[in-house]
């Protein structure tokens, strides 16, 4: 299940691109009241939701991981987040379309959506006792009907152009540190993506458990894809990829996603912050700029806890020697979330740059905050949702 949109919900009113404030619709008001009521008991709502799905339709259980703690609240959280944005089509529709196309890799078909809708209404009606009633139920039914149809339509369109998933053979496995591996894979079919994007990945060791990983290179003529993976404690997928994957193993990939891509219509400088394996998409962006023949300034701050964890430093410094418009500054320290943004603030000015941030969730939050503080407008700061990248931690 993909992650919620990056924009936070506006609970009272929203400001459209035209400028005026638009009051929320009656349905949106009722839906947000329900969301506020169930927020403190989200765990119970989630458990009951899945119980309704699995007891009412046991045939869908095989679509989920054997151990549900790997899936947890992703499905319900995505549905509730979509409902929260019901009055904001600029955010909602692209998000739902990504969900619809992404769900194809699970084997989801149109007939599964009513099953989920029934469980959603059942769980909300049980636990939102103060705000639930005929009008609220009707609002949720209308919202879910619209949401599910958007996802169904997106999946049908995508089916005409792309497979539900790609099989990708591991062709090389380079262990850079005891916990970090660089994997190169060969998809069984053409795989179109943009530098800076990411995909969802499943291993043969943990069927139906998917995690997000960024592409570590721009699209290549030979079609190979590269990923940087750090094994984390209790990380099922990451440990399998670092410690068990070998050439010849076959992984599964979902469709590409993400908006942290280069705008080639502008020659603005690029300020890039990459923490840990978050340097992977930054490296892809550098290659993308080079391949387009651009000479815009690209400033990279590459952070890690120790010098030994700067596993791709030699590659980045090699790119710096090849491209005079590129500057790479390694930053080492235990407090990566604070030290990397601080290092950026000591240089500059950056107000005319487009910014790109990738790394651990805490670093993304602090990095975005610091970039705004030093004068980079929010609409020129590109990053993928922190919630989305949490999946990469496993």
Residue pairs with C-beta under 8 A, 6 or more apart in sequence:
1 71
1 74
1 75
1 77
1 78
1 99
1 102
1 103
2 78
2 95
2 98
2 99
2 102
2 200
2 257
2 388
3 78
3 385
3 387
3 388
3 389
3 390
3 391
4 77
4 78
4 81
4 82
4 95
4 385
4 387
4 388
5 81
5 85
5 91
5 92
5 95
5 385
6 383
6 384
6 385
7 85
7 88
7 91
9 32
9 81
9 84
9 85
10 88
11 32
12 24
13 21
13 22
13 23
13 24
14 21
14 22
14 24
14 87
14 88
15 21
15 22
16 22
16 90
17 90
22 87
24 32
24 87
25 86
25 87
26 139
27 86
27 139
27 142
27 143
28 86
28 87
30 131
30 135
30 136
30 139
30 140
31 83
31 84
31 86
31 136
31 139
31 140
31 143
32 84
33 131
33 136
34 124
34 128
34 131
34 132
34 136
34 140
35 80
35 83
35 84
36 131
37 127
37 128
37 130
37 131
38 45
38 124
38 127
38 128
41 127
42 73
43 73
44 127
45 76
45 123
45 124
45 127
46 72
46 73
46 76
46 123
48 122
48 123
48 126
48 127
49 76
49 119
49 120
49 122
49 123
50 68
50 76
50 119
52 118
52 119
52 122
52 123
53 60
53 115
53 116
53 119
54 60
54 61
56 115
56 118
56 119
57 115
60 112
60 115
63 106
63 107
63 108
63 112
63 208
64 71
64 208
65 71
65 206
65 207
65 208
65 209
66 207
66 208
70 206
70 209
70 236
70 394
71 209
75 116
76 120
76 123
78 99
79 116
79 120
79 144
79 147
81 95
82 92
82 95
82 96
82 99
82 147
83 140
83 143
83 144
83 147
85 91
85 92
85 95
86 92
86 143
86 146
86 147
92 147
93 150
96 147
96 150
96 151
96 154
97 150
97 151
97 154
98 154
98 257
99 151
99 154
100 150
100 151
100 152
100 153
100 154
100 155
100 158
101 154
101 155
101 158
101 162
101 255
102 200
102 254
102 255
102 257
103 151
103 155
104 155
104 158
104 159
104 164
104 165
104 255
105 164
105 165
105 200
105 202
105 210
105 252
105 254
105 255
106 208
107 164
108 155
110 152
110 155
110 156
113 148
113 151
113 152
114 148
116 148
117 141
117 144
117 145
117 148
120 140
120 144
121 137
121 140
121 141
121 144
124 132
124 140
125 132
125 137
128 136
158 255
162 255
163 189
165 202
165 252
165 253
165 254
166 187
166 188
166 189
166 191
166 252
166 253
167 187
167 188
167 250
167 251
167 252
167 253
168 185
168 186
168 187
168 188
168 191
168 225
168 250
168 251
168 252
168 253
169 185
169 186
169 188
169 247
169 248
169 249
169 250
169 251
170 183
170 184
170 185
170 245
170 246
170 247
170 248
170 249
170 250
170 251
171 184
171 185
171 186
171 224
171 247
172 182
172 183
172 184
172 247
173 181
173 182
173 183
173 245
173 246
173 247
174 181
174 182
174 183
174 184
175 181
175 242
176 182
176 311
176 312
177 308
177 309
177 311
179 230
179 231
179 232
179 242
180 228
180 229
180 230
180 231
180 242
180 277
180 309
180 311
181 228
181 229
181 231
181 241
181 242
181 245
182 216
182 226
182 227
182 228
182 229
182 311
182 312
183 226
183 227
183 229
183 241
183 245
184 224
184 225
184 226
185 224
185 225
185 226
185 227
185 251
185 253
186 223
186 224
186 225
187 223
187 225
187 253
190 223
191 223
191 225
191 253
191 256
192 219
192 256
193 199
193 215
193 219
193 256
194 219
194 256
194 261
194 288
195 215
195 217
195 218
195 219
195 261
195 262
195 281
195 284
195 285
195 287
195 288
196 214
196 215
196 258
196 260
196 261
196 262
196 281
196 284
196 285
196 288
196 356
196 382
197 214
197 215
197 256
197 257
197 258
197 260
197 261
197 281
198 212
198 213
198 214
198 215
198 256
198 257
198 258
198 281
198 384
198 392
199 212
199 213
199 215
199 253
199 254
199 255
199 256
199 257
200 210
200 211
200 212
200 253
200 254
200 257
200 391
201 210
201 211
201 212
201 213
201 227
201 237
201 241
201 251
201 252
201 253
201 254
202 208
202 209
202 210
202 237
202 251
202 252
202 253
202 254
203 209
203 237
203 240
203 241
203 245
203 249
203 251
204 249
204 250
204 251
205 236
205 240
205 244
206 236
206 237
206 240
209 236
209 237
209 394
210 237
210 254
210 391
211 237
211 238
211 391
211 392
211 394
212 388
212 389
212 391
212 392
213 227
213 228
213 229
213 280
213 392
214 227
214 228
214 258
214 278
214 280
214 281
214 284
214 358
214 392
215 225
215 226
215 227
215 256
215 280
215 281
215 284
216 226
216 227
216 228
216 280
216 281
216 283
216 284
217 225
217 226
217 283
217 284
217 287
218 284
218 285
218 287
218 288
218 291
225 253
226 280
227 241
227 280
228 277
228 279
228 280
228 311
228 312
229 238
229 241
229 242
229 277
230 238
230 242
230 276
230 277
231 238
231 239
231 241
231 242
231 243
232 238
232 239
232 393
232 394
234 394
235 393
235 394
236 394
237 394
238 392
238 393
238 394
245 251
258 281
258 384
259 382
259 384
260 281
260 285
260 356
260 358
260 382
260 383
260 384
261 285
261 288
261 382
262 270
262 285
262 288
262 289
262 292
263 354
264 292
264 294
266 354
267 294
267 296
268 296
268 352
268 353
268 354
268 380
269 296
269 297
269 298
269 299
269 350
269 352
269 353
269 354
270 285
270 289
270 296
270 297
270 298
270 299
270 353
270 354
270 355
270 356
271 299
271 301
271 344
271 350
271 353
271 354
271 355
271 356
271 371
271 376
272 282
272 285
272 286
272 298
272 299
272 300
272 301
272 355
272 356
272 357
272 358
273 282
273 301
273 303
273 340
273 341
273 344
273 355
273 356
273 357
273 358
273 359
273 363
273 367
273 371
274 280
274 281
274 282
274 283
274 300
274 301
274 302
274 303
274 358
274 359
275 303
275 304
275 336
275 337
275 340
275 358
275 359
275 360
275 363
275 367
276 303
276 304
276 305
276 309
276 336
276 359
276 360
276 363
277 359
278 358
278 359
278 360
278 363
279 302
279 312
279 316
279 358
279 359
280 312
280 358
281 356
281 358
282 300
282 302
282 356
282 358
283 312
283 315
283 316
283 319
285 298
285 356
286 298
286 300
286 316
286 319
286 323
286 326
287 319
289 296
289 298
289 325
290 319
290 322
290 323
294 325
295 324
295 325
296 325
297 325
297 327
297 353
298 323
298 325
298 326
298 327
299 327
299 329
299 347
299 350
299 353
300 316
300 326
300 327
300 328
300 329
301 329
301 331
301 340
301 343
301 344
302 310
302 312
302 313
302 316
302 328
302 329
302 330
302 331
303 330
303 331
303 332
303 333
303 336
303 339
303 340
303 343
303 359
303 363
304 310
304 311
304 330
304 331
304 332
304 336
305 332
305 333
305 334
305 336
306 332
307 330
307 332
310 330
310 332
313 330
316 328
317 328
319 326
319 328
320 326
320 327
320 328
329 343
329 347
331 339
331 340
331 343
333 339
336 359
336 360
336 362
336 363
337 360
337 362
337 363
337 365
337 366
338 366
340 359
340 363
340 366
340 367
341 363
341 366
341 367
341 369
341 370
341 371
342 370
344 350
344 367
344 370
344 371
344 374
345 370
345 373
345 374
348 374
349 374
349 375
350 371
350 374
350 375
350 376
351 374
351 375
351 376
353 376
353 380
354 380
354 381
354 382
355 371
355 376
355 380
355 381
355 382
356 381
356 382
356 383
357 363
357 364
357 367
357 368
357 371
357 381
357 382
357 383
358 364
358 383
358 384
359 367
361 386
361 389
361 390
364 383
364 386
364 389
365 386
367 383
368 381
368 383
371 381
372 378
372 381
